[in-house]
Amino acid sequence: MAKLLARRPLSEREARERLEEAAFPCEEIDAALAHALESRWVDDRTFARLWVEDRLAHHPLSRRAIAEELRGRKIPHDLAAGALDEHYPSDREREFATDLAKARLARLANLDDATRRRRTMDFLTRRGFAAAIAADAVRRALAAQAAARAEEERE
């Protein structure tokens, strides 16, 4: 039973479902989860925080997309919202989108501007960003690139 819970961090509901799928008796599941919760091996608040931090560090998405992932992981809405508010405030979403747009545009430097703009917009919307935020991020990233080029030319 411990092997099923130790592979990776799990939400409480995921842990329960995994144990139920393994056909453990309900009493054993309840006891194992009680012990896991008491020992903080299973902790939805910590799971949500780690999930948000990991996403922002390794695979940035929009707040909405991360909230949807947490919902899929069976994290209660209030815990998911708290983790997002603490670690990914809504006012930082445009900043993340702009940083992603800058990186994406740099990787697409060998393409024409229209294709770079379109592909970067598509990339951001696949990451869950609203079209308005994606368009603003692309505009800001292109402006930053133009400013950097102008600075290089002055030097």
C-alpha positions as CSV (number, residue, x, y, z in Angstrom):
1,M,0.0,0.0,0.0
2,A,2.9,2.4,0.8
3,K,4.4,1.8,-2.6
4,L,1.2,3.1,-4.2
5,L,1.3,6.3,-2.2
6,A,5.1,6.9,-2.4
7,R,5.6,7.1,-6.2
8,R,4.9,10.8,-6.5
9,P,3.0,13.5,-4.5
10,L,-0.8,12.8,-4.6
11,S,-3.9,14.6,-3.6
12,E,-6.0,13.0,-1.0
13,R,-8.7,12.0,-3.6
14,E,-6.0,10.7,-6.0
15,A,-4.5,8.6,-3.2
16,R,-8.0,7.2,-2.3
17,E,-8.8,6.4,-5.9
18,R,-5.4,4.7,-6.4
19,L,-5.9,2.5,-3.3
20,E,-9.5,1.7,-4.4
21,E,-8.3,0.7,-7.9
22,A,-5.8,-1.7,-6.1
23,A,-8.8,-3.3,-4.4
24,F,-7.8,-2.6,-0.8
25,P,-10.7,-2.9,1.7
26,C,-12.3,0.4,2.7
27,E,-11.2,0.1,6.3
28,E,-7.6,-0.3,5.3
29,I,-7.9,2.6,2.8
30,D,-9.4,4.8,5.5
31,A,-6.7,3.9,8.0
32,A,-3.9,4.3,5.5
33,L,-5.2,7.7,4.5
34,A,-5.7,8.8,8.0
35,H,-2.1,7.9,8.8
36,A,-0.8,9.6,5.6
37,L,-2.7,12.8,6.4
38,E,-1.5,12.8,9.9
39,S,2.1,12.2,8.8
40,R,1.6,14.8,6.0
41,W,2.5,12.4,3.3
42,V,-0.7,13.4,1.7
43,D,-1.5,17.0,2.0
44,D,-3.7,18.8,-0.6
45,R,-2.5,22.3,0.4
46,T,1.2,21.3,-0.1
47,F,0.4,19.4,-3.2
48,A,-1.4,22.5,-4.7
49,R,1.5,24.7,-3.8
50,L,4.1,22.4,-5.2
51,W,2.1,21.9,-8.4
52,V,1.8,25.7,-9.0
53,E,5.5,26.2,-8.3
54,D,6.5,23.4,-10.5
55,R,4.4,24.6,-13.4
56,L,5.7,28.1,-13.1
57,A,9.3,26.9,-13.0
58,H,9.2,24.2,-15.7
59,H,6.1,24.5,-17.8
60,P,4.4,27.8,-17.4
61,L,0.7,27.9,-18.1
62,S,-2.1,30.4,-17.5
63,R,-3.7,30.6,-14.1
64,R,-6.9,29.1,-15.6
65,A,-5.0,26.2,-17.1
66,I,-3.2,25.5,-13.8
67,A,-6.5,25.7,-11.9
68,E,-8.0,23.2,-14.4
69,E,-5.0,20.8,-13.8
70,L,-5.5,21.1,-10.0
71,R,-9.2,20.4,-10.5
72,G,-8.3,17.3,-12.5
73,R,-6.0,16.2,-9.6
74,K,-9.1,16.5,-7.3
75,I,-7.8,19.4,-5.3
76,P,-10.6,21.3,-3.6
77,H,-11.3,24.7,-5.3
78,D,-10.5,26.8,-2.2
79,L,-7.0,25.1,-1.8
80,A,-6.3,25.5,-5.5
81,A,-7.4,29.2,-5.5
82,G,-5.3,29.8,-2.4
83,A,-2.2,28.3,-4.0
84,L,-2.7,30.3,-7.1
85,D,-3.3,33.5,-5.3
86,E,-0.2,33.0,-3.2
87,H,2.3,31.8,-5.8
88,Y,0.8,33.1,-9.1
89,P,-1.1,36.3,-8.5
90,S,-3.4,37.3,-11.4
91,D,-1.4,40.5,-11.9
92,R,1.7,38.4,-12.8
93,E,-0.1,36.4,-15.6
94,R,0.7,39.1,-18.2
95,E,4.3,39.1,-17.1
96,F,4.6,35.3,-17.5
97,A,2.9,35.5,-20.9
98,T,5.3,38.2,-22.0
99,D,8.4,36.3,-20.9
100,L,7.1,33.2,-22.7
101,A,6.5,35.3,-25.8
102,K,10.0,36.8,-25.7
103,A,11.6,33.3,-25.5
104,R,9.3,31.9,-28.3
105,L,10.0,34.8,-30.6
106,A,13.7,34.4,-30.1
107,R,13.5,30.8,-31.1
108,L,11.6,31.7,-34.2
109,A,14.0,34.4,-35.3
110,N,14.6,32.9,-38.7
111,L,11.0,33.2,-39.7
112,D,9.1,36.2,-41.1
113,D,7.4,38.5,-38.6
114,A,3.8,37.5,-39.4
115,T,4.7,33.8,-39.0
116,R,6.6,34.5,-35.7
117,R,3.6,36.5,-34.4
118,R,1.1,33.8,-35.3
119,R,3.0,30.9,-34.0
120,T,3.7,32.8,-30.7
121,M,0.1,33.6,-30.3
122,D,-0.8,30.0,-31.0
123,F,1.8,28.8,-28.4
124,L,0.4,31.1,-25.7
125,T,-3.2,30.2,-26.3
126,R,-2.3,26.5,-26.2
127,R,-0.8,27.3,-22.8
128,G,-4.2,28.5,-21.7
129,F,-3.7,32.3,-21.9
130,A,-6.7,34.3,-23.1
131,A,-6.4,35.7,-26.6
132,A,-6.2,39.3,-25.3
133,I,-3.4,38.5,-22.9
134,A,-1.5,36.5,-25.6
135,A,-1.9,39.4,-28.1
136,D,-0.7,41.9,-25.5
137,A,2.3,39.7,-24.6
138,V,3.3,39.3,-28.3
139,R,3.0,43.1,-28.8
140,R,5.1,43.7,-25.7
141,A,7.7,41.1,-26.6
142,L,8.1,42.5,-30.1
143,A,8.4,46.0,-28.7
144,A,11.1,44.8,-26.3
145,Q,13.0,43.1,-29.2
146,A,12.8,46.3,-31.3
147,A,14.1,48.4,-28.4
148,A,17.0,46.0,-27.9
149,R,17.8,46.1,-31.6
150,A,17.7,49.9,-31.6
151,E,20.0,50.0,-28.5
152,E,22.5,47.7,-30.2
153,E,22.5,49.9,-33.3
154,R,23.2,53.0,-31.3
155,E,26.3,51.3,-29.7
